[in-house]
Amino acid sequence: MAAKKPEDTTAPAAPVAEPVVGEAAAAPEPVPQAEAADVPVATPITTLPALRVTAKVAGFRRAGLAWPDQPVTVPRGALSADRIEQIKAEPMLVVEEIAAPV
């Protein structure tokens, strides 16, 4: 008995486009750039809200902290709202609301 030949199932190769001699390739279209006025500019943060606290007596304690008799700057974000109320209500502490430089 004779062996059967398998059929060729490969597809013919697709034709390759050959470059045309003497023609320059077309440049891609430029992507439009945003105008300077269209782009929002972030403003750098230069200050943070803070408290400047000075105790009338060195080592005075309030809101779980000991306060020196020299000014101490504390960012408001470092204190809870309850602590800020306690500190501001204390007559033994001199408290100033300031904008502290970063």
Backbone torsions as a table, in degrees:
resi	resn	phi	psi	omega
1	MET	NA	138.1	-175.4
2	ALA	-86.6	142.5	179.1
3	ALA	-76.6	138.9	-179.1
4	LYS	-85.8	136.4	-179.9
5	LYS	-79.6	132.1	177.6
6	PRO	-68.8	147.7	-179.5
7	GLU	-78.6	147.6	177.8
8	ASP	-81.2	115.5	-177.3
9	THR	-106.5	6.5	180.0
10	THR	-77.5	140.9	179.2
11	ALA	-80.9	151.1	177.9
12	PRO	-66.9	147.2	-178.8
13	ALA	-64.2	140.9	178.2
14	ALA	-71.2	145.2	179.8
15	PRO	-67.6	141.4	179.6
16	VAL	-97.5	130.0	179.4
17	ALA	-73.5	129.3	179.7
18	GLU	-94.8	140.5	179.6
19	PRO	-64.7	145.7	178.3
20	VAL	-85.6	126.4	-178.0
21	VAL	-69.1	131.6	175.8
22	GLY	94.5	-9.4	178.5
23	GLU	-101.2	136.6	177.6
24	ALA	-83.8	146.9	177.9
25	ALA	-67.6	142.6	-179.8
26	ALA	-71.0	134.0	179.0
27	ALA	-75.5	144.3	178.2
28	PRO	-67.4	151.2	179.7
29	GLU	-67.9	138.9	-179.5
30	PRO	-68.5	145.8	176.5
31	VAL	-83.8	128.9	-178.6
32	PRO	-64.7	135.0	179.1
33	GLN	-95.2	146.7	178.9
34	ALA	-70.1	141.6	175.8
35	GLU	-71.5	151.9	-178.8
36	ALA	-59.0	-34.9	-179.2
37	ALA	-72.0	-20.8	-178.3
38	ASP	-81.9	-18.5	-174.7
39	VAL	-96.6	119.8	178.3
40	PRO	-69.4	141.2	-179.1
41	VAL	-107.3	128.7	178.7
42	ALA	-72.8	134.4	177.0
43	THR	-90.5	125.0	-178.9
44	PRO	-67.5	143.6	177.6
45	ILE	-81.2	122.9	-178.6
46	THR	-112.2	-15.1	178.1
47	THR	-140.1	157.5	174.8
48	LEU	-129.5	146.0	176.1
49	PRO	-66.5	135.9	-176.2
50	ALA	-149.9	169.9	173.4
51	LEU	-114.6	137.3	171.0
52	ARG	-106.2	114.6	-172.9
53	VAL	-116.2	132.6	176.5
54	THR	-131.8	125.8	177.2
55	ALA	-81.6	145.3	176.9
56	LYS	-75.0	-22.2	176.6
57	VAL	-131.7	127.6	-178.3
58	ALA	-57.3	136.0	177.1
59	GLY	84.8	3.6	178.6
60	PHE	-59.7	136.8	-177.4
61	ARG	-109.5	134.8	173.4
62	ARG	-157.6	143.4	178.4
63	ALA	59.8	32.9	177.3
64	GLY	77.1	11.8	-177.7
65	LEU	-129.6	147.3	173.5
66	ALA	-95.5	130.9	-175.5
67	TRP	-109.8	132.4	176.7
68	PRO	-78.9	170.2	177.7
69	ASP	-87.4	11.5	173.3
70	GLN	-110.7	149.4	-178.9
71	PRO	-59.1	135.6	175.9
72	VAL	-124.1	130.4	178.0
73	THR	-98.1	125.8	-178.8
74	VAL	-125.4	121.3	176.2
75	PRO	-61.2	138.8	-179.5
76	ARG	-58.9	-32.7	-180.0
77	GLY	-66.4	-16.0	179.9
78	ALA	-85.3	-8.0	-177.5
79	LEU	-121.9	145.3	174.7
80	SER	-75.0	164.4	178.7
81	ALA	-61.4	-37.7	178.5
82	ASP	-62.7	-43.7	179.6
83	ARG	-64.6	-40.9	179.0
84	ILE	-60.6	-43.4	178.5
85	GLU	-61.1	-45.0	-179.7
86	GLN	-61.2	-44.2	-177.9
87	ILE	-65.9	-45.3	-177.5
88	LYS	-68.9	-28.9	-178.6
89	ALA	-83.3	-11.9	-175.2
90	GLU	-80.0	119.5	-179.7
91	PRO	-70.4	-17.3	178.9
92	MET	-83.2	-1.7	178.3
93	LEU	-118.1	135.8	172.3
94	VAL	-96.5	118.0	-173.8
95	VAL	-119.9	130.0	175.8
96	GLU	-122.7	135.9	171.6
97	GLU	-84.1	123.9	-178.9
98	ILE	-133.3	168.0	170.1
99	ALA	-108.0	102.6	-175.8
100	ALA	-82.4	137.4	177.0
101	PRO	-66.5	146.5	-179.7
102	VAL	-83.6	NA	NA
